[in-house]
Amino acid sequence: MVDFAKIDIVGELPPAGHYTERARDLFARLSNARIVACGAPADADLVEGGGLVIDYIPSGSSETWRVVFAFTELGMWAEFDGLKDSTP
């Protein structure tokens, strides 16, 4: 049985099919960031695999960023990574 509490963390996405972006810069920003929201999109059909959305403020910043992860049985990738749109 795997003890998930003790596994090492690598600051990148695992290789996934033809998605070669390992998101190292993203994970560097997420380290020590303040998470302000985390969950699934209200419309699960918008993102492959249902998606995971994380809104965060990187350390030393005042702007809210958003990352949207998509995934399948073949892997996980970032569909979007950028400043969160502040318009209603």
VEXTORDREN-624732 format. One record per residue (C-alpha): residue in three letters; x, y, z. Coordinates in steps of 0.25 Angstrom, whole numbers, plus 5000, padded with zeros to 4 digits. Layout:
REM VEXTORDREN-624732
alaXYZ ...
//
This chain:
REM VEXTORDREN-624732
met500050005000 val500550144996 asp500750245008 phe500250365001 ala500650455013 lys502150425010 ile502250424995 asp503250524989 ile502650644981 val503250684968 gly502950834963 glu502450794949 leu501350714942 pro501650574938 pro501850544923 ala500450524917 gly500350474902 his500550594893 tyr500550694904 thr501950734906 glu501850854915 arg502250814928 ala501750944935 arg502950964943 asp502751114943 leu501351094948 phe501751004959 ala502751104964 arg501751214964 leu500751124972 ser501851094982 asn501551184994 ala500351244987 arg499051274994 ile497951194989 val496651274988 ala495751174981 cys495851024977 gly494850934971 ala494250884958 pro493650974947 ala492150994949 asp491950934935 ala492750804935 asp492650794920 leu493550914918 val494750844922 glu495250704918 gly495150604930 gly494250704938 gly495450794941 leu496050854953 val496151004955 ile497051074965 asp497051224967 tyr498251274974 ile499151394977 pro500551374975 ser501551414987 gly501851554985 ser500751584976 ser499351654978 glu498751594965 thr497851474965 trp498351364955 arg497551244950 val497951104946 val497051004939 phe497450864939 ala496850764929 phe497150614930 thr496850474924 glu497350334926 leu498550384918 gly498950494927 met498750634932 trp499050764926 ala498850914928 glu497750964919 phe497851114924 asp498851184933 gly498751334934 leu498151454941 lys496751434945 asp495751514938 ser495251614948 thr493951654940 pro492651604945 
//
